[in-house]
Amino acid sequence: MNKAGVVVIIEDDADDQFVLEEVFKDLNFPNKRIYFPDGHAALLYLNGPSEPTFLILSDVNLPRLNGLELRVELKKNADIALKCVPYLYFTTSLNHQHVIDAYCESAQGFFVKPSEYHEIKDLIELIIKYWTASIAIRAA
């Protein structure tokens, strides 16, 4: 995990992308954010020569390749696994099976998007503080 790396956000809803970007700006979060509208585009980016990544925030319900399928595909790439990049779900749907599937595929978190801006901001701040304080050992 590279704490100075980019935050990869996989979100197909333009309004949600806008709100998340405003939250990161309000929090004065210095890391670059990169947005992808579907899991397939994110997979191409992450499997390519991408910038170091701090964490991945992924919706579950995505076109082309959903968030759960994307996680499975990323786990197949040993280079990505060795980077210790936290994979977190940030989604509007609370589906019991999605939560089970997410944790069965070693997701590091599953969060339901709050409806109020200040609640989203508080949750993103908590997530960022947690992962900034977390210690991760990267394989050489």
C-alpha positions as CSV (number, residue, x, y, z in Angstrom):
1,M,0.0,0.0,0.0
2,N,1.4,3.4,-1.0
3,K,-0.2,6.0,1.2
4,A,0.7,8.7,-1.2
5,G,-0.8,6.8,-4.1
6,V,-4.0,7.5,-6.0
7,V,-7.4,6.6,-4.9
8,V,-9.2,4.5,-7.5
9,I,-12.9,5.0,-7.4
10,I,-15.2,2.8,-9.5
11,E,-18.6,4.4,-9.6
12,D,-21.0,4.5,-12.6
13,D,-23.2,7.2,-11.2
14,A,-22.0,10.7,-12.2
15,D,-23.8,12.4,-9.3
16,D,-22.1,10.0,-6.8
17,Q,-18.7,10.7,-8.4
18,F,-19.3,14.5,-8.0
19,V,-20.3,14.1,-4.4
20,L,-17.3,12.0,-3.6
21,E,-15.0,14.4,-5.3
22,E,-16.5,17.3,-3.3
23,V,-16.0,15.3,-0.1
24,F,-12.3,14.7,-0.9
25,K,-11.9,18.4,-1.6
26,D,-13.6,19.4,1.6
27,L,-11.4,17.0,3.5
28,N,-8.3,18.6,1.8
29,F,-7.2,15.1,0.9
30,P,-4.1,15.5,-1.1
31,N,-4.0,12.2,-3.0
32,K,-5.1,12.1,-6.7
33,R,-8.4,10.5,-7.4
34,I,-9.1,8.5,-10.6
35,Y,-12.7,7.6,-11.5
36,F,-13.9,4.7,-13.6
37,P,-17.5,4.2,-14.7
38,D,-17.3,0.4,-14.8
39,G,-15.2,-2.5,-13.5
40,H,-13.8,-3.4,-16.9
41,A,-12.2,0.1,-17.3
42,A,-10.7,-0.1,-13.8
43,L,-9.4,-3.6,-14.5
44,L,-7.6,-2.4,-17.6
45,Y,-6.1,0.5,-15.7
46,L,-5.0,-1.6,-12.6
47,N,-3.6,-4.4,-14.8
48,G,-1.6,-1.9,-16.8
49,P,1.4,0.3,-15.9
50,S,-0.7,2.3,-13.4
51,E,0.4,4.8,-10.8
52,P,0.9,3.5,-7.2
53,T,-2.5,3.1,-5.6
54,F,-3.4,3.9,-2.0
55,L,-6.9,2.3,-2.0
56,I,-9.8,1.2,-4.2
57,L,-13.4,2.3,-3.5
58,S,-15.7,0.2,-5.6
59,D,-19.5,0.2,-6.1
60,V,-20.9,-3.3,-6.3
61,N,-23.5,-2.7,-9.1
62,L,-21.5,-1.7,-12.1
63,P,-21.9,-2.2,-15.8
64,R,-19.7,-4.7,-17.8
65,L,-17.9,-6.1,-14.8
66,N,-19.5,-5.6,-11.4
67,G,-17.4,-4.8,-8.2
68,L,-17.5,-8.4,-7.0
69,E,-16.3,-9.8,-10.3
70,L,-13.6,-7.1,-10.5
71,R,-12.3,-8.1,-7.1
72,V,-12.0,-11.8,-8.3
73,E,-10.1,-10.7,-11.4
74,L,-7.7,-8.5,-9.4
75,K,-6.9,-11.3,-7.0
76,K,-5.6,-13.3,-10.1
77,N,-2.9,-10.7,-10.6
78,A,0.0,-11.5,-8.2
79,D,1.6,-8.0,-8.8
80,I,-1.5,-6.3,-7.6
81,A,-1.9,-8.6,-4.6
82,L,1.6,-7.9,-3.5
83,K,1.0,-4.2,-3.5
84,C,-1.4,-4.6,-0.5
85,V,-4.0,-2.2,-1.9
86,P,-7.1,-2.1,0.3
87,Y,-10.2,-3.0,-1.7
88,L,-13.3,-1.4,-0.2
89,Y,-16.9,-1.5,-1.3
90,F,-18.8,1.7,-1.2
91,T,-22.3,1.0,-2.4
92,T,-26.0,2.1,-2.1
93,S,-27.3,-1.5,-1.9
94,L,-27.2,-3.5,1.3
95,N,-27.6,-7.0,-0.1
96,H,-26.7,-9.7,2.5
97,Q,-25.3,-12.0,-0.2
98,H,-23.1,-9.2,-1.6
99,V,-21.6,-8.6,1.8
100,I,-20.8,-12.3,2.2
101,D,-19.4,-12.6,-1.3
102,A,-17.2,-9.4,-0.7
103,Y,-15.6,-10.8,2.4
104,C,-15.2,-14.3,1.0
105,E,-13.1,-12.6,-1.7
106,S,-11.0,-10.8,1.0
107,A,-12.4,-7.3,0.7
108,Q,-11.1,-5.1,3.4
109,G,-14.4,-3.3,3.9
110,F,-18.0,-3.0,2.9
111,F,-19.8,0.4,3.4
112,V,-23.2,1.5,2.5
113,K,-23.3,5.1,1.1
114,P,-25.2,7.3,3.5
115,S,-27.8,9.6,2.0
116,E,-26.7,12.9,3.6
117,Y,-23.6,14.7,2.5
118,H,-22.2,15.2,6.0
119,E,-22.6,11.5,6.7
120,I,-20.7,10.6,3.5
121,K,-18.0,13.1,4.5
122,D,-17.7,11.6,8.0
123,L,-17.5,8.1,6.6
124,I,-14.9,8.9,4.0
125,E,-12.8,10.7,6.6
126,L,-13.0,7.7,8.9
127,I,-11.9,5.4,6.0
128,I,-9.0,7.6,5.0
129,K,-7.8,8.0,8.6
130,Y,-8.0,4.3,9.2
131,W,-6.0,3.4,6.1
132,T,-3.5,6.2,6.6
133,A,-2.8,4.9,10.1
134,S,-2.8,1.2,9.1
135,I,0.5,-0.5,8.7
136,A,1.0,-2.7,5.6
137,I,4.1,-4.6,4.6
138,R,4.7,-4.7,0.9
139,A,6.6,-7.7,-0.5
140,A,9.8,-6.8,-2.3
